[in-house]
Amino acid sequence: MTSDDLLARHRAVLPSWLMLYYAEPIELVSGEGRRVTDAQGRTYLDFFGGVLTNSLGYDIPEVREALHRQLATGIVHTSTLYLIRQQVELAEKIARVSGIPDARVFFTNSGTEANEAALLMATNHRRSHQILAVRNSYHGRTYATMGATGIRGWSASPLNPLQVAWLHSGERLRGLLARLPEADRIDAAVEDLREVLATQTSGDVACLIAEPIQGVGGFVHGPDGLFAAWKKVLDEHGILFISDEIQTGWGRTGEHFWGYQAHDATPDLLTFAKGIGNGLALAGVVGRAEVMESVPGISFSTFGGNPLSTAAGNAVLDYLLDHDLQANAARVGAILGDGLRAAVADLDRVGEVRGKGLMLGVEFVHPGTGEPDPGLTLRVFEACRERGLLTGKGGLYGNVLRMGPPLTLTEQEAHEGLAILVDAIRSQATEESAR
């Protein structure tokens, strides 16, 4: 069967809004380390990892063996109505590394579901459906999480069970805060928060939900310390803080294990997903016991924290810690980030290279105006694939090339990927300028 046959079948039975990458979509059929192979036998260096999910890469013996051991028991599923040893062990580890005192953990299947659960807990705890969210954010595709998502193109419904008031993001290229000197932006963001509370809410706000680095938003992030400044105001009003760490967690930023730690502001609730399962469906919420216990009815999670997924999660977290992949993300991420900044510094079509560790974005703009250039972004995206490198794309205007390689990426692979990126960017930017 050819890929064209599979593409036709996909289009015949799946909705048109289920986006596929590339002008000629590819089917990935095998993987090893940081490389994947498509149905045509073409191998790629993977710099996107299933949207920052395959945190260890592919075919990792320790994870494979953990799954085999669990499968050998014959127990793949029991539901949370029964004790699950793997779940308890993983919860103990996550509570310990979360940095949140007296923590409890609730497992779900996806980041969307984790954020939905966190919003449920926060609104119950505060007895209010008012929340604060950040412009340019993305928190999921369910009813409440779409309402808290600050990118119109990713909100599939205008209906919303929450009353949301919006704060300015840390966007450095455009927007109100971008007009200010870097040293003044935190103070301005705090003033914005106070004004929003005074004008757009009735005071009894449940929570602020925010990403330390906005994923779908194009890896935009505010100055370090912003969350601490916000939290000082939140604490004055008893408002809870939810840190959405679905993309920033598990050491990906290099600097810290969690994105919130760059801000010196411990959240009341933290949501996690993606990297902890390395491809298995595993996510959840970790937070202060007082808040986690705010669900008034009986509840459980049929598949959340099932024996197979948590067996993988234990193996993944052990591997992350044993191999100090946070340090690797810092070291190898610097090769990519610093290398990219130096190599494209002379290109007026590159607005910014940003991010931390192995979470990097390149924003493309029209020269002179600084207006977003999604067309050039798409051409660079396709050029990377043609040269054997898989990347992602995103941003409010679709003009950001996104990279989130496995945290096991080697220095040699970083240099290999960097060379492809620079060649793809320079070739397309130069061709565009010549038109």
C-alpha positions as CSV (number, residue, x, y, z in Angstrom):
1,M,0.0,0.0,0.0
2,T,1.3,3.5,-0.9
3,S,1.3,6.6,1.2
4,D,-1.1,8.1,-1.4
5,D,-3.6,5.3,-0.7
6,L,-3.3,6.0,3.0
7,L,-3.8,9.8,2.4
8,A,-6.9,9.2,0.3
9,R,-8.3,6.9,3.0
10,H,-7.5,9.5,5.7
11,R,-9.3,12.2,3.8
12,A,-12.3,9.9,3.2
13,V,-12.9,9.0,6.9
14,L,-11.3,11.8,9.0
15,P,-12.5,15.4,9.4
16,S,-10.9,18.0,7.2
17,W,-9.9,20.1,10.3
18,L,-7.6,17.3,11.4
19,M,-4.4,19.0,10.1
20,L,-1.6,17.1,8.4
21,Y,1.9,18.4,8.1
22,Y,3.6,18.9,4.7
23,A,2.4,19.4,1.1
24,E,3.0,15.6,0.7
25,P,2.0,14.1,4.2
26,I,4.3,11.4,5.4
27,E,3.6,8.2,7.4
28,L,6.3,7.4,10.1
29,V,6.7,3.7,10.4
30,S,9.8,3.2,12.6
31,G,12.1,5.0,14.8
32,E,15.3,4.7,16.8
33,G,17.1,7.2,18.9
34,R,16.3,10.7,17.5
35,R,15.6,9.4,14.0
36,V,12.4,8.2,12.3
37,T,11.7,6.5,9.0
38,D,8.7,7.1,6.7
39,A,6.8,4.6,4.6
40,Q,9.0,5.4,1.6
41,G,12.2,4.5,3.5
42,R,13.3,8.1,4.0
43,T,15.0,8.7,7.4
44,Y,14.7,12.0,9.2
45,L,16.3,13.6,12.2
46,D,13.4,14.5,14.4
47,F,13.4,18.0,15.9
48,F,9.7,18.0,16.9
49,G,9.3,14.7,18.8
50,G,5.5,14.3,18.2
51,V,5.0,17.9,19.5
52,L,7.6,17.7,22.3
53,T,6.2,14.4,23.5
54,N,8.9,11.8,22.7
55,S,11.2,13.3,25.3
56,L,13.6,10.3,25.2
57,G,13.3,9.6,21.5
58,Y,12.4,6.3,20.0
59,D,12.9,2.6,20.9
60,I,14.4,3.3,24.3
61,P,15.3,-0.1,25.9
62,E,14.4,1.0,29.5
63,V,10.9,2.1,28.5
64,R,10.4,-0.9,26.2
65,E,11.4,-3.3,29.0
66,A,9.1,-1.6,31.5
67,L,6.2,-2.0,29.1
68,H,7.0,-5.6,28.4
69,R,7.1,-6.4,32.2
70,Q,3.7,-4.8,32.6
71,L,2.3,-6.6,29.6
72,A,3.6,-9.9,30.9
73,T,1.3,-9.6,33.9
74,G,-1.8,-9.6,31.6
75,I,-3.0,-6.4,33.3
76,V,-3.2,-3.4,30.9
77,H,-6.2,-1.8,32.6
78,T,-8.0,-1.9,35.9
79,S,-9.3,1.7,36.4
80,T,-8.6,3.8,39.4
81,L,-11.2,1.9,41.4
82,Y,-8.4,-0.4,42.3
83,L,-4.9,0.1,43.7
84,I,-2.3,0.5,41.0
85,R,1.2,0.1,42.2
86,Q,2.8,1.8,39.2
87,Q,0.5,4.8,39.6
88,V,1.3,5.2,43.3
89,E,5.0,5.0,42.6
90,L,4.9,7.6,39.8
91,A,2.7,9.9,41.9
92,E,5.3,9.8,44.7
93,K,8.0,10.7,42.3
94,I,6.1,13.5,40.7
95,A,5.0,15.0,44.0
96,R,8.7,14.9,45.1
97,V,10.1,16.7,42.1
98,S,7.2,19.1,41.7
99,G,8.5,21.6,44.3
100,I,5.0,22.0,45.7
101,P,4.6,21.3,49.4
102,D,2.1,18.6,50.6
103,A,1.4,17.7,47.0
104,R,-1.3,15.3,45.6
105,V,-1.4,14.0,42.1
106,F,-4.3,13.2,39.8
107,F,-3.6,11.4,36.5
108,T,-5.4,12.0,33.2
109,N,-4.9,11.0,29.6
110,S,-3.9,14.3,27.9
111,G,-2.7,17.8,28.7
112,T,-6.1,19.1,27.7
113,E,-7.8,16.9,30.3
114,A,-5.2,17.9,32.9
115,N,-5.9,21.6,32.4
116,E,-9.6,20.9,32.5
117,A,-9.2,19.1,35.8
118,A,-7.0,21.9,37.2
119,L,-9.6,24.5,36.3
120,L,-12.3,22.3,37.9
121,M,-10.3,22.2,41.1
122,A,-9.5,25.9,41.2
123,T,-13.0,27.1,40.4
124,N,-14.4,24.7,43.0
125,H,-11.9,25.8,45.6
126,R,-12.6,29.5,45.0
127,R,-16.4,29.0,44.3
128,S,-16.0,31.2,41.2
129,H,-16.0,30.7,37.5
130,Q,-13.9,33.8,36.8
131,I,-10.4,33.2,35.7
132,L,-7.4,35.0,34.3
133,A,-5.6,33.8,31.2
134,V,-2.8,35.1,29.0
135,R,-3.2,36.3,25.4
136,N,-1.5,34.1,22.8
137,S,-1.9,31.0,25.1
138,Y,-3.1,27.5,24.3
139,H,-4.5,25.2,27.0
140,G,-6.5,22.5,25.1
141,R,-9.5,21.5,23.0
142,T,-12.2,20.8,25.5
143,Y,-15.0,23.2,26.6
144,A,-13.2,25.1,29.4
145,T,-9.7,24.9,28.0
146,M,-10.8,26.4,24.7
147,G,-12.3,29.2,26.7
148,A,-8.9,29.8,28.4
149,T,-7.0,29.7,25.1
150,G,-5.9,33.1,23.8
151,I,-5.4,32.2,20.1
152,R,-8.7,32.6,18.1
153,G,-7.7,30.0,15.5
154,W,-7.4,27.3,18.2
155,S,-10.8,28.1,19.8
156,A,-13.3,25.9,18.0
157,S,-16.3,27.3,19.8
158,P,-17.4,30.8,20.8
159,L,-19.1,29.3,23.9
160,N,-17.4,29.2,27.2
161,P,-18.3,28.0,30.7
162,L,-15.7,30.4,32.2
163,Q,-15.6,34.2,32.5
164,V,-12.1,35.0,31.3
165,A,-10.2,38.2,31.6
166,W,-7.0,38.5,29.6
167,L,-3.5,39.6,30.5
168,H,-0.8,40.7,28.1
169,S,1.7,38.1,27.0
170,G,5.5,38.5,27.0
171,E,5.6,39.0,23.3
172,R,8.8,40.8,22.4
173,L,8.2,41.7,18.8
174,R,4.8,43.3,18.9
175,G,2.1,44.3,21.3
176,L,1.9,46.9,24.1
177,L,4.6,45.5,26.4
178,A,7.0,45.1,23.4
179,R,7.1,48.9,23.1
180,L,8.7,49.2,26.6
181,P,12.3,48.7,27.6
182,E,12.9,45.1,28.9
183,A,13.5,46.4,32.4
184,D,10.0,48.1,32.5
185,R,7.9,45.2,31.3
186,I,7.3,43.4,34.6
187,D,6.1,46.5,36.3
188,A,3.8,47.2,33.3
189,A,2.5,43.7,33.4
190,V,1.7,44.0,37.1
191,E,-0.1,47.3,36.4
192,D,-2.1,45.5,33.7
193,L,-3.0,42.7,36.1
194,R,-4.3,45.2,38.7
195,E,-6.3,47.1,36.1
196,V,-7.8,43.9,34.7
197,L,-8.8,42.8,38.2
198,A,-10.4,46.2,38.9
199,T,-12.2,46.6,35.6
200,Q,-13.0,43.2,34.2
201,T,-13.8,41.0,37.2
202,S,-16.0,41.2,40.3
203,G,-13.0,40.4,42.5
204,D,-13.5,36.8,43.4
205,V,-11.4,35.4,40.7
206,A,-10.6,31.7,40.9
207,C,-7.1,31.5,39.2
208,L,-4.6,32.5,36.7
209,I,-3.6,29.8,34.2
210,A,-0.3,30.5,32.3
211,E,2.4,28.7,30.3
212,P,6.0,29.6,31.3
213,I,6.7,29.4,27.6
214,Q,3.7,29.5,25.3
215,G,3.9,26.4,23.1
216,V,1.3,26.8,20.3
217,G,1.8,30.5,20.6
218,G,5.3,30.2,19.1
219,F,7.5,29.8,22.2
220,V,6.8,33.3,23.3
221,H,7.7,34.0,27.0
222,G,7.8,36.9,29.3
223,P,10.8,38.0,31.4
224,D,12.1,35.8,34.2
225,G,10.4,36.8,37.4
226,L,7.1,37.8,35.8
227,F,5.2,35.0,37.5
228,A,6.5,36.0,40.9
229,A,5.4,39.6,40.3
230,W,2.0,38.4,39.2
231,K,1.7,36.0,42.1
232,K,2.4,38.7,44.7
233,V,-0.8,40.4,43.4
234,L,-2.7,37.1,43.1
235,D,-1.9,36.3,46.8
236,E,-3.3,39.6,47.9
237,H,-6.7,38.5,46.5
238,G,-6.4,34.8,47.3
239,I,-6.3,33.9,43.6
240,L,-4.7,30.6,42.7
241,F,-1.9,30.1,40.2
242,I,-1.9,27.2,37.7
243,S,1.3,26.6,35.8
244,D,0.7,24.8,32.5
245,E,3.9,22.8,32.2
246,I,2.7,20.5,29.4
247,Q,5.4,21.6,27.1
248,T,7.9,23.1,29.5
249,G,8.2,20.3,32.0
250,W,10.7,17.5,32.7
251,G,13.8,19.7,32.2
252,R,13.2,20.8,28.6
253,T,14.1,24.4,29.3
254,G,17.5,23.3,30.5
255,E,17.7,26.0,33.2
256,H,15.2,24.3,35.4
257,F,13.2,21.1,35.8
258,W,9.9,23.1,35.5
259,G,9.4,26.3,33.6
260,Y,7.9,28.1,36.7
261,Q,11.2,27.8,38.5
262,A,12.7,30.6,36.3
263,H,10.2,32.9,38.0
264,D,10.7,32.0,41.6
265,A,6.9,31.5,42.0
266,T,5.6,28.2,43.2
267,P,2.2,27.4,41.7
268,D,-0.8,26.0,43.6
269,L,-1.5,23.6,40.7
270,L,0.8,22.4,38.0
271,T,-0.3,20.5,34.9
272,F,1.9,18.0,33.1
273,A,1.7,15.7,30.0
274,K,3.6,15.0,26.8
275,G,7.2,14.2,27.8
276,I,6.4,12.0,30.8
277,G,4.8,9.3,28.7
278,N,7.3,9.4,25.8
279,G,4.4,8.6,23.5
280,L,2.1,6.8,26.0
281,A,-1.1,8.6,26.9
282,L,-0.2,10.0,30.3
283,A,-0.8,13.4,31.9
284,G,-2.1,14.9,35.1
285,V,-2.3,17.6,37.8
286,V,0.0,18.0,40.8
287,G,-0.9,20.5,43.4
288,R,-1.4,21.5,47.0
289,A,-3.6,19.0,48.9
290,E,-6.0,21.7,50.0
291,V,-6.8,22.7,46.4
292,M,-6.7,19.2,45.0
293,E,-9.3,18.1,47.5
294,S,-11.8,20.7,46.3
295,V,-13.7,18.3,44.0
296,P,-17.0,17.9,45.9
297,G,-18.4,14.8,44.2
298,I,-17.1,11.3,43.8
299,S,-14.8,11.0,40.7
300,F,-12.3,8.8,39.1
301,S,-10.4,8.5,35.8
302,T,-11.1,5.3,33.8
303,F,-7.9,5.3,31.8
304,G,-5.9,8.1,33.5
305,G,-2.8,6.6,35.2
306,N,-3.5,3.1,33.9
307,P,-0.9,0.4,34.7
308,L,0.7,0.4,31.3
309,S,1.1,4.2,30.9
310,T,2.4,4.7,34.5
311,A,4.9,1.8,33.9
312,A,6.2,3.9,31.0
313,G,6.0,7.1,33.1
314,N,8.1,5.6,35.9
315,A,10.7,4.4,33.4
316,V,10.8,7.8,31.6
317,L,11.1,9.8,34.8
318,D,13.8,7.5,36.1
319,Y,15.7,7.9,32.8
320,L,15.4,11.7,32.8
321,L,16.8,11.9,36.3
322,D,19.5,9.2,36.0
323,H,20.9,10.7,32.8
324,D,20.4,14.3,33.9
325,L,18.7,15.2,30.7
326,Q,18.0,18.7,32.0
327,A,21.7,19.4,31.8
328,N,21.8,17.9,28.3
329,A,19.0,20.1,27.2
330,A,20.9,23.2,28.5
331,R,24.2,22.1,26.8
332,V,22.8,20.9,23.5
333,G,20.2,23.6,23.4
334,A,22.9,26.2,23.6
335,I,24.6,24.7,20.5
336,L,21.3,25.1,18.6
337,G,20.2,28.4,20.0
338,D,23.5,30.2,20.0
339,G,24.4,28.7,16.6
340,L,21.1,29.8,15.0
341,R,21.4,33.3,16.4
342,A,24.9,33.7,15.0
343,A,24.1,32.1,11.7
344,V,21.1,34.2,10.8
345,A,21.9,37.5,12.6
346,D,22.4,39.2,9.2
347,L,19.0,38.1,7.8
348,D,16.3,40.8,8.0
349,R,13.6,38.1,7.4
350,V,14.4,36.5,10.8
351,G,12.6,38.6,13.5
352,E,13.8,36.6,16.4
353,V,15.4,33.3,17.6
354,R,13.9,32.6,21.0
355,G,13.3,29.9,23.6
356,K,15.2,28.0,26.2
357,G,17.1,24.7,26.2
358,L,15.5,22.3,23.7
359,M,12.5,24.5,23.2
360,L,13.4,26.9,20.4
361,G,11.5,29.0,17.9
362,V,12.5,31.1,14.8
363,E,10.1,33.9,13.9
364,F,10.0,35.0,10.2
365,V,8.9,38.5,9.3
366,H,8.7,40.8,6.3
367,P,11.8,43.1,6.1
368,G,11.3,46.7,7.1
369,T,7.8,46.3,8.5
370,G,8.4,43.4,10.9
371,E,5.0,42.0,9.9
372,P,4.6,38.2,10.2
373,D,5.6,36.1,7.2
374,P,3.8,32.8,7.4
375,G,4.6,32.1,3.7
376,L,8.4,32.1,4.3
377,T,7.9,30.0,7.4
378,L,6.0,27.3,5.4
379,R,8.8,27.3,2.8
380,V,11.5,26.9,5.4
381,F,9.4,24.2,7.1
382,E,9.2,22.2,3.8
383,A,12.8,22.8,3.0
384,C,13.9,21.3,6.4
385,R,11.9,18.1,5.6
386,E,13.4,17.9,2.1
387,R,16.8,18.0,3.7
388,G,16.0,15.3,6.3
389,L,14.9,17.3,9.3
390,L,11.4,17.3,10.9
391,T,10.3,20.5,12.7
392,G,7.1,22.1,13.8
393,K,5.4,25.4,13.2
394,G,3.0,27.7,15.0
395,G,2.6,31.2,16.5
396,L,-0.4,33.4,16.5
397,Y,0.3,34.3,12.9
398,G,1.7,30.9,11.8
399,N,5.1,32.4,11.2
400,V,7.2,30.6,13.8
401,L,9.3,27.5,13.1
402,R,9.2,25.4,16.3
403,M,11.7,22.9,17.6
404,G,11.5,20.5,20.5
405,P,13.9,17.6,19.9
406,P,14.1,14.6,22.3
407,L,16.1,15.6,25.4
408,T,18.6,12.8,24.5
409,L,19.7,14.8,21.5
410,T,23.5,14.5,21.1
411,E,25.9,17.3,20.4
412,Q,26.7,15.7,17.0
413,E,23.0,15.6,16.1
414,A,22.6,19.2,17.3
415,H,25.3,20.3,14.9
416,E,23.8,18.2,12.1
417,G,20.4,19.7,12.6
418,L,21.8,23.2,12.9
419,A,23.5,22.9,9.6
420,I,20.2,21.8,7.9
421,L,18.3,24.6,9.6
422,V,20.8,27.3,8.6
423,D,20.8,26.0,5.0
424,A,17.0,25.8,4.8
425,I,16.6,29.3,6.3
426,R,19.3,31.0,4.3
427,S,18.2,29.4,1.0
428,Q,14.6,30.3,1.4
429,A,15.2,33.8,2.9
430,T,17.6,34.6,0.1
431,E,15.3,33.3,-2.6
432,E,12.4,35.3,-1.1
433,S,14.5,38.5,-1.1
434,A,15.5,38.0,-4.8
435,R,11.8,37.9,-5.9
